[in-house]
Amino acid sequence: MSLSLHAVWITRLVLGWIAWETTGSAAYVGLLSFCLFAPSLIATPLFGVLLDRIEPIKPAFISQLTQSLMTLVIFILYTTDNLSILILSFVAFVIGVANSAYGSTRQTIVPRIVEKQAISNAVAFNAMNFQVARLIAPAVGGLMIAAYGTDVTILINSLLFIPALITISLLKLRPKENTVPDRKPFLSELLDGAKFVVKHPIIRECMMMTFIASVIIRGSLELLPVLADGVFERGAQGLGQILAAAGGGALLSSILVASRKKVITTDGVTSISRLSLICGLAGISLLGIIDNWVLAIIMVSIIGFFVTIVAIDNQSTVQMQVTDSIRGRVGSLWLVVAIGGSAIGSIFLGLLSDAFDISSTLFFAGLIGILIVSTIKLADKYIR
């Protein structure tokens, strides 16, 4: 299913690039990103409750098929010159809903395709696969746009979902553990999942760190088309280069995480994750004041490195705190924070970039993020 994950993120890059080509507005780029991410805020928790009740194979297949078909629709409308911003936003929203469903199903499928003693490794690998695809796939997409054009990139991308459709139809899952025979009403179970997250100190900290990283760091990286073309005037080729830098940082980070002798355990949030969040936020501020293209590429690579560590460690830590009976709800709420935070960050930072400029926006966003993290840490020590 790795190829389909890459296809998801390539689709998001292509939509952002089409929006920038069409309007030249950072706000519209942010709007498209919002349409892709926003469904996570509402649909994902609902899918989480549903997946704690039913088997996830059929929903996973339907969601992947929907994304493939919608990508094909984009190709047809783009090549026939019928792809307006309004239509693009609608298609992006449909893809966002389908991906919300798939994200939730993936959270429940992965821990159930391995034996119990291998769950921690499977969870860490799944988190790594997701986070690496999140940065490397847009880099590949940017290079493809520069080399072959937007239309060919969209067409190839629609075909990348096919292997996942075949794989999903062949999957065999182990039986659920800690199942609940008498289910509560749908909304009651949704609230139970939220209460579990709020009351669990380790999961709560992971959620807060993930939200800050998503809004500020991920939200800033969603605006790389604006930075590459609007600030440095490098076009599609420059976009491919800077996205490849982010992907390279993510790949290096994942290799280092995979080489650890100790896998993620139930002990709590790792110190390296906390430090990486601060470094990633500092990188965003520095990116805002850099006026050299080579230095900007290097800085984006560093940001990609640190934000990937934050994401992999926190996603893995959350998964290791839960059982199968509540995994769908908790995993889905993590996705709400991770993906929904990116949606909020991209549109908010996009609007600020149009109102002021992207350089100032990035500089102050990073500083505010560091201030928030420091304040939360001090408050936590005071409460304890």
Steps between C-alpha positions, in 0.01 A plus 500: 500500500808723497444613141149622577633706792741668262214551254296680767773753566587545131132580438511768766812653349347500150184672622705767678713556190194529273350754743823704494524478119140611463482784753852590620350537849641346817150520650359275225783252552407497867131463411567188292707355780216579739248320277724193501570504873178645648291179469736349756356736760148354471506173308804330653365469859175355361693246294697414814185406694372302202825306467488397865171330407566346157784337307715758314573316173195611299518869606872502414429365150217747431704799621798409280278446196334839555834680513617328182183597313509860624862534388393377158221762497761770568704373203199513264391847611855638492579371150166633367558840666185473715664502844390818679591582860145419610505155338854441623391582856206259479711213366762574766230477768381159373858373498541636852197305624621179334847541643355562846335159477816332376717661767270364768494151348878492473530579871294189581626264228875518561500379864278207396709358217779393738521292816462677835872494582579680172243780538750760623724444197203504261364821653838672476544384139149618408566841654832521318342402168229763539731783602767426238235487227366831629826676406666281236194456277450876442870519409453226241184673377679831463778341295241321285314826432828665396602207278173380347240768569199520729267291283731196475573519873128489582438203268789295640390586851148365443654162413709479818189405699453172309762293694336605828159387377644157420688477830201603713277236339753230600559606862421265791468659845543337840189508725444812711613500862302652790182525295193656660189279454242767589566820309390841624322751274719635221552848644562362849786289367637803317502696827659205683788507252549874552488461881757222483738725306453799734547296819800302376809717577730340242247512216400854596860622475545323166187670368616846611844456344349365179256791476773763534720322246208461257370857517834680482754265341274296270287804424813688392621212282163503321597846373826389337352564150469866603856509634652324199328704231366813671817586697790332318334485152619144435178361348404132495864390490576697815191357666625150424842584642376647827246219550775246427703668775213457746462140390872436536491628857202278573672197350817554704288544812310177436824307448632624835171413673504153345859443614413551866563194713201579720159513332222728622360374832215596730730711720403842361607782269868486403738785584628501141144570384471806725839634389418436133182707528698801625759457224232471232329819617834683510560379144174659383607837646842476333336406169308827518818713506709301251537673162729244335348211302764243597472589868120481475525146358737397780270648765191326360694172511582561867136585575387182324745300712378632835125507429515137386655392829222682688231336288637143505570497873167654600289286267674183619473601866125562469441163333692317773272640773176343369330164443298384199170591669577875483780514243277631220374795703834603649688451173238705317522782753877505450438538126258786569774683685776416249311557175247752625780704654666520159171620350467776758864598468508505120199726451586730795865538400394540136271789589774663707747456212262681263432775753865556589764277339598137534846575643365698798223246550744209526737690729236595755312169475810309606570735790140483623516120483814491716337737749188279521703182552710666771190635675331158497813335640529756781130469581530121511790519748308750717188279510704196599 
